[in-house]
Amino acid sequence: METDYTGVFHETFIFETETEKIKTVNVTFDPANLIVDSITDIETIMNELNIVSTKLFTFGSLCDMQTKKLQDLEDEIERWKADRMNEFQIDDKKYKSEKSKERFLMVQCADEYQEKQQRLSEEKYHLLLLKRAVSALESYGYKLYALKDYALAMARNS
């Protein structure tokens, strides 16, 4: 992932969908695009509102897909843990708490455990990036609606 201090990010998301085996989506978000040059030009404001609506739908859909991907990964990790506990015959008599069972797996399957946790961290980070982009677009949309109302009020009073 590429990120710079201005908040621009370029990321490639890989999803498995029902219609396609693997779908790769390249996403770029640049907060510099969330600026209106003319706050009184109603046509520019309306065009920006249309663009924001489309971007909100796109980023919202990506956010939903990423949420599902994250949930699927969490489920996969839980199944993996259950399989390993069964494999090592870990029961409630030996390890009373879930934390002690988790620590056992961390030690016995260190590489596999670390790999799964790394994947989980990356997917959570991707979801946070998408949520931040959606939030910024929503905020920009609210600003645009306020500017539209202001521009219309100014046009009526002129």
C-alpha positions as CSV (number, residue, x, y, z in Angstrom):
1,M,0.0,0.0,0.0
2,E,1.2,3.5,-0.8
3,T,0.2,6.4,1.5
4,D,1.7,9.8,1.8
5,Y,1.3,12.6,4.4
6,T,-1.6,14.2,2.5
7,G,-3.9,11.3,3.1
8,V,-3.8,9.9,-0.4
9,F,-3.8,6.1,-0.5
10,H,-3.5,3.6,-3.4
11,E,-4.5,0.1,-2.5
12,T,-5.3,-3.2,-4.2
13,F,-8.2,-5.2,-2.8
14,I,-8.7,-8.8,-3.7
15,F,-12.1,-10.3,-3.2
16,E,-13.6,-13.7,-4.0
17,T,-17.2,-13.3,-5.3
18,E,-19.9,-15.7,-6.2
19,T,-19.8,-14.8,-9.9
20,E,-16.0,-14.5,-10.2
21,K,-13.4,-16.6,-8.4
22,I,-11.1,-13.7,-7.6
23,K,-11.8,-10.0,-8.2
24,T,-9.0,-7.4,-7.9
25,V,-10.0,-3.8,-7.3
26,N,-7.4,-1.0,-7.4
27,V,-8.6,1.9,-5.2
28,T,-7.2,5.4,-5.0
29,F,-8.5,8.0,-2.6
30,D,-7.3,11.6,-2.7
31,P,-8.7,14.1,-0.2
32,A,-7.6,16.9,-2.5
33,N,-10.6,15.9,-4.7
34,L,-12.9,16.9,-1.9
35,I,-12.6,20.7,-2.6
36,V,-15.0,22.9,-4.4
37,D,-13.4,25.8,-6.3
38,S,-16.5,28.0,-6.5
39,I,-18.8,27.9,-3.5
40,T,-21.5,30.0,-5.3
41,D,-21.7,28.1,-8.6
42,I,-24.7,25.9,-8.3
43,E,-23.9,23.9,-11.4
44,T,-20.5,22.9,-10.1
45,I,-22.0,22.1,-6.7
46,M,-24.6,19.9,-8.3
47,N,-22.0,18.1,-10.4
48,E,-19.9,17.5,-7.3
49,L,-23.0,16.1,-5.5
50,N,-23.5,13.6,-8.3
51,I,-19.9,12.5,-8.2
52,V,-19.9,12.2,-4.4
53,S,-23.1,10.0,-4.6
54,T,-21.4,7.7,-7.0
55,K,-18.2,7.5,-5.0
56,L,-20.1,6.9,-1.8
57,F,-21.9,4.0,-3.4
58,T,-18.6,2.6,-4.8
59,F,-16.7,3.0,-1.5
60,G,-19.6,1.8,0.5
61,S,-19.9,-1.4,-1.6
62,L,-16.2,-2.0,-1.2
63,C,-16.5,-1.4,2.5
64,D,-19.3,-4.0,2.7
65,M,-17.3,-6.5,0.7
66,Q,-14.3,-5.9,2.9
67,T,-16.4,-6.4,6.0
68,K,-17.6,-9.7,4.7
69,K,-14.1,-10.7,3.8
70,L,-12.9,-9.9,7.3
71,Q,-15.8,-11.8,8.9
72,D,-15.0,-14.8,6.7
73,L,-11.3,-14.6,7.7
74,E,-12.2,-14.4,11.4
75,D,-14.5,-17.5,11.0
76,E,-11.7,-19.3,9.2
77,I,-9.3,-18.5,12.0
78,E,-11.8,-19.8,14.6
79,R,-12.2,-23.1,12.6
80,W,-8.4,-23.4,12.4
81,K,-8.1,-22.9,16.2
82,A,-10.8,-25.5,16.8
83,D,-9.0,-28.0,14.5
84,R,-5.7,-27.4,16.2
85,M,-7.2,-27.8,19.7
86,N,-8.8,-31.1,18.6
87,E,-5.5,-32.2,17.0
88,F,-3.6,-31.5,20.2
89,Q,-6.4,-32.9,22.3
90,I,-6.8,-29.7,24.3
91,D,-9.8,-29.9,26.7
92,D,-11.2,-27.8,29.5
93,K,-9.5,-29.9,32.1
94,K,-6.0,-29.1,31.0
95,Y,-6.6,-25.5,29.9
96,K,-9.5,-23.9,31.8
97,S,-9.6,-20.4,30.1
98,E,-9.8,-19.5,26.4
99,K,-6.7,-17.3,26.9
100,S,-4.6,-20.3,28.0
101,K,-5.8,-22.3,25.0
102,E,-4.9,-19.4,22.8
103,R,-1.4,-19.2,24.3
104,F,-0.9,-22.9,23.8
105,L,-1.7,-22.5,20.1
106,M,0.6,-19.4,19.9
107,V,3.5,-21.5,21.1
108,Q,2.8,-24.8,19.4
109,C,1.8,-23.4,16.0
110,A,3.8,-20.1,16.1
111,D,4.4,-19.6,12.4
112,E,0.9,-20.5,11.3
113,Y,-0.6,-18.5,14.2
114,Q,1.5,-15.4,13.4
115,E,0.6,-15.7,9.6
116,K,-3.1,-15.8,10.4
117,Q,-2.9,-12.9,12.8
118,Q,-0.9,-10.8,10.2
119,R,-3.6,-11.5,7.5
120,L,-6.2,-10.5,10.0
121,S,-4.4,-7.2,10.8
122,E,-4.0,-6.4,7.2
123,E,-7.7,-7.0,6.4
124,K,-8.7,-4.9,9.4
125,Y,-6.5,-2.1,8.2
126,H,-8.0,-2.2,4.7
127,L,-11.5,-2.0,6.3
128,L,-10.4,1.1,8.3
129,L,-9.1,2.8,5.2
130,L,-12.4,2.2,3.3
131,K,-14.4,3.4,6.3
132,R,-12.3,6.6,6.5
133,A,-12.9,7.2,2.8
134,V,-16.6,6.7,3.2
135,S,-16.6,9.1,6.2
136,A,-14.7,11.7,4.3
137,L,-17.1,11.5,1.4
138,E,-20.2,11.7,3.6
139,S,-18.7,14.8,5.3
140,Y,-18.0,16.3,1.9
141,G,-21.6,15.5,0.8
142,Y,-23.0,17.4,3.8
143,K,-20.8,20.4,3.0
144,L,-22.0,20.4,-0.6
145,Y,-25.6,20.3,0.5
146,A,-25.0,23.3,2.8
147,L,-23.2,25.1,-0.1
148,K,-26.1,24.3,-2.4
149,D,-28.6,25.8,0.0
150,Y,-26.4,28.8,0.5
151,A,-26.0,29.4,-3.2
152,L,-29.7,29.0,-3.8
153,A,-30.5,31.5,-1.0
154,M,-27.9,33.9,-2.4
155,A,-29.5,33.6,-5.8
156,R,-33.0,34.3,-4.4
157,N,-31.8,37.4,-2.5
158,S,-30.0,38.8,-5.5
